[in-house]
Amino acid sequence: MPDRESSSPAAISLSPQRLTCASLALVGLICLLCIGVLISAYRDAQRNTEKSTRNLSIVVARDIERNLELSDLQLQSVIDGLHQPGIDQYPDSVRRMILFNRSYAIKYLGDTRVTNAAGEVILDENLTAPAHIDLAQRDFFTVHQHDAKAGLYISKPFQAQPGAGPYEIALSRRLNAADGSFAGVVFSTLRLDYFYQLLQDINVGGKGHVVLYLTDGTILMEYPTNTATLGHNIRGSKLLQTLGATDDGFVTGPSPLDNVTRLRAFRHLDHLPLILTVGVSVDDMLLAWREKAWVIVIYTSLLGVATVLLSFLLVRELRRRQELESELLRLARTDSLTQLGNRRLFDESLKREWERAARLRKPLSLMMLDIDWFKKYNDLYGHPAGDVALRAVAVCIAEGIHRPTDICARYGGEEFTVVLPETNLSGTFHVAEKIRKAVEKMGLIHEGSALKVVTVSIGLATVIPRQQDDAQTLIDAADEAMYRAKQAGRNRVLAQQKPPDEKPVPGYVSMPL
């Protein structure tokens, strides 16, 4: 039974589609919040690592700066002493006492020595007669030999005896003659154990490291200890370009030494040709973050799955409820015997179509149908047979209309109605004739009828409604036409007026009779 009844506002607001969309939106929001938390935690891990590596680089750099500056002061003190008039007149023991002031003594710092212009040691802090050592080919000698402005020079790592002994670096300064010509160097050695001892209590993670570079990219020290990289030069690498671009900062990227990606805090040491980097591997940095991320992802996934599952159950129950409500609504508007619409549906539909037709200025037609001599039929055959006859007539009526907008209903007892929106009187007459003939043709025996079969009398009314009119006027007109059809002999169709001899307007195209 067609019905254009719209859904209620409550049904729309709680539709399964909207609930599904809301659930998906909620899951999406949960995912966005999860991503936001993970990003925030990642940034916190990065900031904490930057802060810790920066603080560590400051502490280590200051210790190195202080000790190397003290070593440099000792070298300058020796140079100043050698330029004192008459210093050569004193015995060696006195000269050593004057030149090599032990107030600057530093652990892991070796003896201070002086060479001549040929690279031979001529004065040693602890030896009366220095051993013959030729340093003419050492970098800390040749630099000063060729550059009068080299200042404090820190050499590349070396072993006093190649292949044996601890690694050292030399701190050296140029010694000038009275005329400014090259007269030799003053230098001290510093064992790399100093740096390792300084860093031994520092934890930079399993893959972290601390590296001390010369500004030209030469590695002076790597901690944890790795003698294989000592003296290695990273000249030309992107890392060295970044380190040389500013005095301090952070850089993240693969190491040119072992290709491990690290976050490094770096800083140039004040007044020294050194760059210190403190690096923590990204894997170590993100270890705690990954553990937290897994927990967040797992709980978020469980929450998402629970939300989807709950939404699925709610949608299923909502659909069941809507189906039940639709079925109850259908039953509330359906005649249980004939399965056509009941009086309630007829009243609601006629009111709605009346208002619509008045608004659009379209014709609205109504049929009133009554089974002829039905009381006699019940008396002859009994009420169960009468119910069968009612259902059979209802089938003929339902099959006689074919538009979704047409509405048929049981008006009461043996009376039926058909509402035909946007249909003129001629079109309504054709539809009514089709139904009347269908009822007569089914040949249901009725001995109490003059025609010996069950028939119907149909009254028609068509009007173009006005807003100020009442739909009851259309019912009265169709009902009056139906009674006139009965008075005229039954089994016929009569209208409120004689149907014009015109073809049906496009408002209704009736099926062939």
C-alpha positions in Angstrom: 0.0 0.0 0.0 1.8 3.1 -1.1 2.4 5.9 1.3 4.4 9.0 1.1 4.6 9.5 4.9 7.9 11.2 5.8 10.1 10.0 8.6 9.8 11.6 12.0 12.5 14.0 13.2 13.5 11.5 15.9 14.0 8.8 13.3 16.1 11.1 11.2 18.3 12.2 14.1 18.9 8.6 15.2 19.2 7.1 11.7 21.7 4.2 11.4 23.6 6.2 8.7 24.1 9.1 11.0 25.1 6.9 13.9 27.6 5.1 11.7 29.0 8.4 10.5 29.2 9.7 14.1 31.0 6.5 15.2 33.5 6.8 12.3 34.0 10.4 13.2 34.6 9.5 16.8 37.1 6.8 15.9 38.8 9.3 13.6 39.0 11.8 16.4 40.4 9.2 18.7 43.1 8.4 16.1 43.9 12.1 15.7 44.2 12.5 19.5 46.5 9.5 19.5 48.6 10.9 16.8 48.7 14.3 18.6 49.9 12.6 21.8 52.5 10.6 20.0 53.8 13.7 18.2 53.9 15.6 21.5 55.7 12.8 23.2 58.2 12.6 20.3 58.9 16.3 20.6 59.3 16.0 24.3 61.8 13.2 23.9 63.7 15.3 21.3 63.7 18.4 23.5 64.9 16.4 26.6 67.7 14.8 24.6 68.7 18.2 23.2 68.7 19.6 26.7 70.7 16.8 28.2 73.3 16.7 25.4 73.7 20.5 25.4 74.2 20.6 29.2 76.7 17.7 28.9 78.6 19.4 26.1 78.9 22.7 28.1 80.3 20.9 31.2 82.8 18.8 29.2 83.8 21.8 27.0 84.5 24.0 30.0 86.7 21.4 31.7 88.7 20.9 28.5 88.9 24.7 27.9 90.2 25.2 31.5 92.8 22.5 31.3 94.1 23.3 27.9 94.3 27.0 28.7 96.4 26.2 31.8 98.7 24.1 29.5 98.9 27.0 27.1 99.8 29.4 30.0 102.6 27.1 30.9 104.0 27.1 27.3 103.8 30.9 27.2 105.5 31.1 30.6 108.4 29.0 29.2 108.7 31.3 26.2 108.6 34.4 28.3 111.3 32.9 30.5 113.6 32.0 27.6 113.4 35.6 26.4 114.7 36.9 29.8 118.2 38.4 29.5 120.9 36.2 31.0 118.8 33.1 31.3 121.4 31.2 29.4 124.0 32.0 32.2 122.2 29.9 34.8 122.9 26.2 35.4 120.4 23.8 33.8 118.8 22.8 37.1 118.2 26.5 37.9 116.9 27.2 34.4 114.4 24.3 34.7 113.2 25.6 38.0 112.7 29.1 36.6 111.2 28.0 33.2 109.0 25.1 34.2 106.6 26.3 36.9 104.8 23.3 38.3 101.9 25.4 39.5 100.3 24.6 36.2 100.7 20.9 36.7 97.8 18.9 35.1 97.2 15.2 35.4 97.9 13.3 32.2 100.0 16.3 31.0 103.5 15.2 29.9 106.8 17.0 30.2 107.3 20.4 28.6 110.2 20.6 26.1 112.0 23.1 24.0 113.5 22.4 20.6 115.9 24.4 18.4 115.2 25.4 14.9 116.3 22.0 13.6 113.7 20.1 15.7 116.2 18.8 18.3 115.1 18.9 21.9 117.5 21.2 23.7 115.6 21.5 27.0 113.5 19.1 28.9 111.5 19.7 32.0 112.8 16.6 33.8 116.2 15.9 32.2 119.5 17.5 32.7 120.9 16.2 29.5 117.9 15.8 27.0 117.9 12.6 24.9 118.4 13.1 21.3 114.9 13.3 19.8 114.4 14.6 16.2 111.0 16.3 15.9 111.6 18.0 12.6 108.9 16.0 10.8 106.2 16.3 13.4 103.2 18.4 12.5 103.3 20.4 15.7 106.9 21.5 14.6 106.5 22.1 10.9 103.3 24.2 11.4 105.3 26.8 13.5 108.3 26.5 11.2 106.2 27.7 8.3 103.7 30.0 10.0 104.8 32.6 12.5 101.1 33.3 13.4 100.1 29.7 14.2 99.6 30.5 17.9 98.6 27.5 20.0 98.7 24.5 17.9 97.1 21.1 18.9 98.5 18.2 17.0 96.9 15.1 15.6 97.0 12.0 17.9 100.2 10.1 17.9 102.1 7.5 19.9 105.6 8.4 21.3 106.8 5.1 20.0 104.9 4.0 16.9 102.8 0.9 17.7 103.3 1.2 21.4 102.4 3.3 24.3 99.4 5.5 24.9 98.0 8.0 22.4 98.9 11.6 23.0 98.4 15.0 21.4 100.9 17.8 21.5 100.2 21.4 22.5 102.9 23.7 21.0 103.8 27.3 20.4 106.5 29.0 18.3 109.8 30.2 19.8 111.2 33.2 18.0 114.8 34.4 18.0 115.6 38.0 18.8 115.3 39.0 15.2 111.9 37.3 14.9 113.2 34.3 13.0 112.1 30.7 13.8 114.1 29.4 16.7 112.2 26.3 17.6 109.0 25.3 19.5 107.9 24.8 23.0 105.5 21.9 23.5 103.8 19.7 26.0 102.1 16.4 25.4 98.7 15.4 26.8 97.6 11.8 27.0 94.2 11.0 25.6 93.5 9.2 28.8 92.6 12.6 30.2 89.6 12.8 28.0 88.5 9.2 28.7 88.8 9.8 32.4 86.8 12.9 32.1 84.0 11.1 30.2 84.0 7.7 32.0 81.0 8.4 34.2 78.9 9.9 31.3 76.1 7.8 29.9 75.2 8.6 26.3 73.3 5.4 25.6 74.4 2.2 23.8 75.1 3.9 20.5 75.9 7.4 21.7 79.3 9.0 21.6 81.4 12.0 22.3 83.9 13.2 19.7 86.5 16.0 19.8 87.5 17.3 16.4 90.1 19.8 15.3 88.4 22.5 13.2 89.8 20.9 10.1 87.8 17.8 10.7 90.5 15.6 12.3 89.3 13.4 15.1 91.3 13.9 18.3 89.2 11.6 20.5 86.2 9.4 20.4 84.3 8.1 23.4 83.6 5.3 24.0 87.2 4.7 23.1 87.9 3.8 19.5 91.6 4.1 18.5 90.8 3.1 14.9 89.2 6.5 14.3 92.0 8.6 15.9 93.4 11.0 13.3 90.7 10.2 10.8 89.5 13.3 9.0 85.9 13.9 8.0 86.8 16.8 5.7 84.1 17.2 3.0 81.3 15.6 5.0 78.0 17.3 5.5 78.6 16.9 9.2 81.7 19.1 9.2 80.0 21.7 7.1 77.2 21.9 9.7 79.7 22.0 12.6 81.6 24.8 11.0 78.6 26.9 10.2 77.9 28.2 13.7 79.5 28.2 17.1 77.0 25.8 18.7 73.8 24.1 18.0 72.2 20.7 17.1 72.5 18.4 14.1 70.7 15.1 13.4 72.0 12.7 10.8 74.1 9.7 10.1 77.7 9.6 11.4 80.5 9.6 8.7 82.3 7.1 11.0 79.7 4.3 11.6 76.6 5.6 9.8 74.6 5.6 13.0 71.9 8.3 13.0 72.4 10.5 16.0 71.2 13.8 17.5 74.3 15.8 18.4 74.9 18.9 20.4 78.0 20.6 19.3 80.0 23.7 20.3 83.3 25.3 19.4 85.7 25.6 22.4 86.6 29.2 23.2 90.0 30.3 21.9 90.8 26.7 20.9 90.7 25.1 17.4 88.4 22.4 18.7 84.8 21.3 18.2 83.1 19.0 20.7 80.1 16.9 19.8 77.9 15.0 22.2 75.6 12.6 20.3 72.8 10.3 21.3 71.5 7.8 18.7 68.0 8.4 17.5 67.2 4.7 18.4 68.3 5.3 22.0 66.4 8.7 22.1 63.2 7.1 20.9 63.5 3.9 23.0 61.2 5.2 25.8 59.0 7.0 23.3 58.5 3.7 21.3 57.5 1.9 24.5 55.0 4.6 25.3 53.8 4.7 21.7 53.1 1.0 21.7 51.1 1.3 24.8 49.1 4.3 23.4 48.5 2.6 20.1 47.4 -0.6 21.7 44.9 1.1 24.1 43.8 3.4 21.3 43.2 0.5 19.0 41.2 -1.3 21.7 39.2 1.8 22.3 38.6 2.2 18.6 37.6 -1.5 18.2 35.3 -1.2 21.2 33.7 2.0 19.7 33.2 0.4 16.4 31.8 -2.8 17.9 29.5 -0.8 20.2 28.4 1.3 17.3 27.7 -1.8 15.2 25.5 -3.1 18.0 23.7 0.2 18.4 23.1 0.5 14.7 21.8 -3.0 14.6 19.4 -2.4 17.5 18.4 1.0 16.0 17.6 -0.7 12.7 15.6 -3.3 14.5 13.8 -0.6 16.4 13.1 1.3 13.2 11.8 -1.8 11.5 9.6 -2.5 14.5 8.3 1.1 14.5 7.7 1.0 10.8 5.9 -2.3 11.1 3.8 -0.9 14.0 3.1 2.3 12.0 2.1 0.2 9.1 -0.1 -2.0 11.2 -1.6 1.1 12.8 -2.6 2.3 9.3 -3.5 -1.0 7.8 -6.8 -2.8 7.8 -6.0 -6.2 9.2 -8.7 -7.9 7.1 -8.1 -6.5 3.6 -4.5 -5.3 4.1 -5.5 -2.0 2.6 -5.1 1.3 4.4 -7.5 1.9 7.3 -9.6 5.0 8.1 -6.7 6.6 9.9 -4.5 6.4 6.8 -7.3 7.7 4.6 -7.9 10.7 6.8 -4.2 11.6 7.1 -3.5 11.0 3.4 -6.6 13.0 2.2 -5.6 16.0 4.4 -2.1 16.0 3.2 -3.1 15.7 -0.5 -5.8 18.3 -0.1 -3.2 20.8 1.2 -0.7 19.9 -1.5 -3.3 20.2 -4.3 -4.5 23.6 -2.9 -0.9 24.8 -2.8 -0.1 23.7 -6.3 -3.6 24.3 -7.8 -3.9 20.7 -9.0 -7.0 18.5 -9.3 -7.7 16.0 -6.6 -10.1 13.1 -7.1 -11.8 10.7 -4.7 -13.6 7.4 -5.2 -16.1 5.9 -2.7 -16.8 2.2 -3.4 -19.5 0.1 -1.7 -20.2 -3.6 -2.3 -23.7 -4.1 -3.5 -26.1 -6.0 -1.3 -23.3 -7.0 1.1 -25.6 -7.5 4.1 -27.6 -10.1 2.2 -24.3 -11.7 1.3 -23.4 -12.1 4.9 -26.8 -13.4 5.7 -26.7 -16.0 2.9 -23.1 -17.2 3.3 -22.0 -16.1 6.7 -19.4 -13.6 8.0 -16.3 -15.8 7.2 -17.4 -15.8 3.5 -18.1 -12.1 3.8 -14.5 -11.6 4.9 -13.3 -13.6 1.9 -15.4 -11.3 -0.4 -14.0 -8.2 1.2 -10.4 -9.4 0.7 -11.2 -10.3 -3.0 -12.7 -6.8 -3.7 -9.7 -5.2 -1.9 -7.3 -7.1 -4.3 -9.2 -5.7 -7.3 -9.0 -2.2 -5.9 -5.3 -2.4 -5.1 -4.5 -3.8 -8.6 -6.6 -1.1 -10.2 -4.2 1.7 -9.3 -0.7 1.8 -10.4 0.9 5.1 -9.2 2.9 5.3 -5.9 0.9 8.4 -5.0 -2.5 6.8 -5.2 -4.0 5.6 -1.9 -6.6 3.0 -1.3 -8.2 2.3 2.0 -11.1 0.6 3.7 -13.5 3.3 4.8 -15.6 1.1 7.0 -17.7 -2.1 6.7 -18.0 -2.8 3.0 -17.0 0.7 1.9 -13.6 1.6 0.3 -12.0 4.8 -0.8 -9.4 5.6 -3.4 -7.5 9.0 -3.4 -6.1 10.0 -6.8 -3.8 13.1 -6.7 -3.4 15.2 -9.8 -6.1 13.3 -11.6 -9.1 14.9 -13.5 -12.6 13.5 -13.5 -12.2 11.7 -16.8 -9.1 9.9 -15.6 -10.8 9.0 -12.3 -13.8 7.6 -14.2 -11.5 5.3 -16.3 -9.8 3.9 -13.2 -13.1 3.4 -11.4 -14.5 1.5 -14.4 -11.5 -0.7 -14.5 -12.0 -1.6 -10.8 -15.8 -2.1 -11.2 -15.2 -4.5 -14.2 -12.5 -6.4 -12.3 -14.8 -7.0 -9.4 -17.6 -8.1 -11.7 -15.3 -10.3 -13.7 -14.0 -12.3 -10.8 -17.5 -13.9 -10.7 -17.9 -14.3 -7.0 -21.4 -15.9 -6.6 -24.0 -13.8 -4.8 -27.5 -15.2 -4.9 -28.9 -12.2 -3.1 -27.8 -9.9 -5.9 -29.9 -9.2 -9.0 -26.7 -9.8 -11.0 -25.9 -13.1 -9.1 -22.3 -12.0 -8.6 -20.6 -9.6 -6.2 -20.4 -6.1 -7.7 -19.6 -2.6 -6.5 -21.1 0.8 -6.9 -18.6 3.7 -7.2 -19.1 7.4 -6.7 -16.6 9.9 -8.0 -15.7 13.5 -7.1 -13.0 15.8 -8.5 -12.1 19.3 -7.3 -9.3 21.8 -7.4 -9.1 22.6 -3.6 -8.8 26.0 -2.1 -7.1 26.7 1.2 -10.2 27.9 2.8 -12.2 24.8 1.8 -12.5 21.5 3.8 -11.7 18.1 2.4 -15.0 16.9 3.9 -16.7 18.6 0.9 -14.9 16.1 -1.4 -15.9 13.2 0.7 -19.5 14.3 0.8 -19.6 14.8 -3.0 -18.1 11.3 -3.7 -20.4 9.7 -1.1 -23.5 11.4 -2.7 -22.4 10.1 -6.1 -22.0 6.6 -4.8 -25.5 6.6 -3.3 -26.9 7.9 -6.6 -25.1 4.9 -8.3 -26.9 2.6 -6.0 -30.2 4.2 -6.6 -29.6 4.0 -10.3 -29.3 0.2 -10.2 -25.9 -0.5 -8.6 -22.8 -2.0 -10.4 -22.0 1.3 -12.0 -19.8 4.4 -11.7 -21.4 7.8 -11.2 -19.6 11.1 -10.7 -20.7 14.3 -9.0 -21.3 15.4 -12.6 -21.4 13.6 -15.9 -17.8 12.9 -17.0 -16.9 15.0 -20.1 -16.3 13.3 -23.4 -12.6 14.2 -23.4 -9.4 12.2 -23.3 -7.8 11.8 -19.8 -5.5 14.7 -19.1 -1.8 13.9 -18.5 -2.5 14.0 -14.8 -3.5 10.4 -15.0 -3.0 7.8 -17.8 -5.4 5.0 -17.0 -4.7 1.4 -17.9 -6.8 -0.1 -20.8 -10.3 -1.2 -19.7 
